[in-house]
């Protein structure tokens, strides 16, 4: 397991120009495509949600999407734990279906 913060070394965007991810409006949909298939998408999104980062595309979600998620789930205190547990549950269910 990577320590919090170390995930960035494996990010799909690590060699991209940051200006590609910190855009407004319709350009955010384009920026999100960088995140699809990223091996640390969950960690990235969790950091943005836990730290209430307001600007840019993080973990494949736009600012508006993150704000809506935070409003829907005000009870969540640790997004990293929640998202990692969900990813583990998904992996186990996928393995069960294949097995």
Contact map, one row per residue, 1 for C-alpha under 8 A:
111000000000000000000000000000000000000000000000000000000000000000000000000000000000000000000000000
111111100000000000000000000000000000000000000000000000000000000000000000000000000000000000000000000
111111100000000000000000000000000000000000000000000000000000000000000000000000000000000000000000000
011111100000000000000000000000000000000000100000000000000000000000000000000000000000000000000000000
011111110000000000000000000000000000000000000000000000000000000000000000000000000000000000000000000
011111111000000000000000000000000000000000000000000000000000000000000000000000000000000000000000000
011111111110000000000000000000000000000100110000000000000000000000000000000000000000000000000000000
000011111110010000000000000000000000000100010000000000000000000000000000000000000000000000000000000
000001111110010000000000000000000000000000000000000000000000000000000000000000000000000000000000000
000000111111010000000000000000000000001100000000000000000000000000000000000000000000000000000000000
000000111111110000000000000000000000011110000000000000000000000000000000000000000000000000000000000
000000000111111000000000000000000110011100000000000000000000000000000000000000000000000000000000000
000000000011111110000000000000000110000000000000000000000000000000000000000000000000000000000000000
000000011111111100000000000000000000000000000000000000000000000000000000000000000000000000000000000
000000000001111110000000000000000000000000000000000000000000000000000000000000000000000000000000000
000000000000111111010000000000000000000000000000000000000000000000000000000000000000000000000000000
000000000000101111111000000000000000000000000000000000000000000000000000000000000000000000000000000
000000000000000111111100000000000000000000000000000000000000000000000000000000000000000000000000000
000000000000000011111110000000000000000000000000000000000000000000000000000000000000000000000000000
000000000000000111111110000000100000000000000000000000000000000000000000000000000000000000000000000
000000000000000011111110000100110000000000000000000000011100000000000000000000000000000000000000000
000000000000000001111111000100000000000000000000000000111000000000000000000000000000000000000000000
000000000000000000111111101100100000000000000000000000011000000000000000000000000000000000000000000
000000000000000000000111111100000000000000000000000000010000000000000000000000000000000000000000000
000000000000000000000011111110000000000000000000000000000000000000000000000000000000000000000000000
000000000000000000000001111111000000000000000000000000000000000000000000000000000000000000000000000
000000000000000000000011111111100000000000000000000000000000000000000000000000000000000000000000000
000000000000000000001111111111110000000000000000000000011000010000000000000000000000000000000000000
000000000000000000000000111111111000000000000000000000000000010000000000000000000000000000000000000
000000000000000000000000011111111100000000000000000000000000000000000000000000000000000000000000000
000000000000000000011010001111111110000000000000000000001000000000000000000000000000000000000000000
000000000000000000001000000111111111000000000000000000001011110000000000000000000000000000000000000
000000000000000000000000000011111111000000000000000000000001000000000000000000000000000000000000000
000000000001100000000000000001111111110000000000000000000001000000000000000000000000000000000000000
000000000001100000000000000000111111110010000000000000000111000000000000000000000000000000000000000
000000000000000000000000000000011111110010000000000000000001000000000000000000000000000000000000000
000000000000000000000000000000000111111010000000000000000000000000000000000000000000000000000000000
000000000011000000000000000000000111111110000000000000000000000000000000000000000000000000000000000
000000000111000000000000000000000000111110000000000000000000000000000000000000000000000000000000000
000000110111000000000000000000000000011111110000000000000010000000000000000000000000000000000000000
000000000010000000000000000000000011111111111000000000000111000000000000000000000000000000000000000
000000000000000000000000000000000000000111111100000000000010000000000000000000010011000000000000000
000100100000000000000000000000000000000111111110000000000010000000000000000000010001000000000000000
000000110000000000000000000000000000000111111111000000000110000000000000000000000000000000000000000
000000000000000000000000000000000000000011111111100000000111100000000000000000000000000000000000000
000000000000000000000000000000000000000001111111110000000010000000000000000000110010000000000000000
000000000000000000000000000000000000000000111111111000000000000000000000000000110000000000000000000
000000000000000000000000000000000000000000011111111111000110000000000000000000000000000000000000000
000000000000000000000000000000000000000000001111111110000000000001000100000000100000000000000000000
000000000000000000000000000000000000000000000111111110000000000000000000000011110000000000000000000
000000000000000000000000000000000000000000000011111110000000000000000000000000000000000000000000000
000000000000000000000000000000000000000000000001111111000000000000000000000000000000000000000000000
000000000000000000000000000000000000000000000001111111100000000000000000000000000000000000000000000
000000000000000000000000000000000000000000000001000111110000001000100000000000000000000000000000000
000000000000000000000100000000000000000000000000000011111000001000000000000000000000000000000000000
000000000000000000001111000100000000000000000000000001111100011000000000000000000000000000000000000
000000000000000000001110000100110000000000000000000000111111111000000000000000000000000000000000000
000000000000000000001000000000000010000010011001000000011111110000000000000000000000000000000000000
000000000000000000000000000000010010000111111101000000001111100000000000000000000000000000000000000
000000000000000000000000000000011111000010001000000000001111110000000000000000000000000000000000000
000000000000000000000000000000010000000000001000000000001111111011000000000000000000000000000000000
000000000000000000000000000110010000000000000000000000011101111111000000000000000000000000000000000
000000000000000000000000000000000000000000000000000001111000111111100000000000000000000000000000000
000000000000000000000000000000000000000000000000000000000000011111110000000000000000000000000000000
000000000000000000000000000000000000000000000000000000000000111111111000000000000000000000000000000
000000000000000000000000000000000000000000000000100000000000111111111100000000000000000000000000000
000000000000000000000000000000000000000000000000000001000000001111111110000000000000000000000000000
000000000000000000000000000000000000000000000000000000000000000111111111000000000000000000000000000
000000000000000000000000000000000000000000000000000000000000000011111111100000000000000000000000000
000000000000000000000000000000000000000000000000100000000000000001111111110000000000000000000000000
000000000000000000000000000000000000000000000000000000000000000000111111110000000000000000000000000
000000000000000000000000000000000000000000000000000000000000000000011111110000000000000000000000000
000000000000000000000000000000000000000000000000000000000000000000001111111100000000000000000000000
000000000000000000000000000000000000000000000000000000000000000000000111111110000000000000000000000
000000000000000000000000000000000000000000000000000000000000000000000000111110000000000000000000000
000000000000000000000000000000000000000000000000000000000000000000000000111111100100000000000000000
000000000000000000000000000000000000000000000000010000000000000000000000011111100000000000000000000
000000000000000000000000000000000000000000000000010000000000000000000000000111111100000000000000000
000000000000000000000000000000000000000000000110110000000000000000000000000111111110000000000000000
000000000000000000000000000000000000000001100110010000000000000000000000000001111111000000000000000
000000000000000000000000000000000000000000000000000000000000000000000000000001111111100000000000000
000000000000000000000000000000000000000000000000000000000000000000000000000101111111110000000000000
000000000000000000000000000000000000000001000100000000000000000000000000000000111111111000000000000
000000000000000000000000000000000000000001100000000000000000000000000000000000011111111100000000000
000000000000000000000000000000000000000000000000000000000000000000000000000000001111111110000000000
000000000000000000000000000000000000000000000000000000000000000000000000000000000111111111000000000
000000000000000000000000000000000000000000000000000000000000000000000000000000000011111111100000000
000000000000000000000000000000000000000000000000000000000000000000000000000000000001111111110000000
000000000000000000000000000000000000000000000000000000000000000000000000000000000000111111111000000
000000000000000000000000000000000000000000000000000000000000000000000000000000000000011111111100000
000000000000000000000000000000000000000000000000000000000000000000000000000000000000001111111110000
000000000000000000000000000000000000000000000000000000000000000000000000000000000000000111111111000
000000000000000000000000000000000000000000000000000000000000000000000000000000000000000011111111100
000000000000000000000000000000000000000000000000000000000000000000000000000000000000000001111111110
000000000000000000000000000000000000000000000000000000000000000000000000000000000000000000111111111
000000000000000000000000000000000000000000000000000000000000000000000000000000000000000000011111111
000000000000000000000000000000000000000000000000000000000000000000000000000000000000000000001111111
000000000000000000000000000000000000000000000000000000000000000000000000000000000000000000000111111
000000000000000000000000000000000000000000000000000000000000000000000000000000000000000000000011111
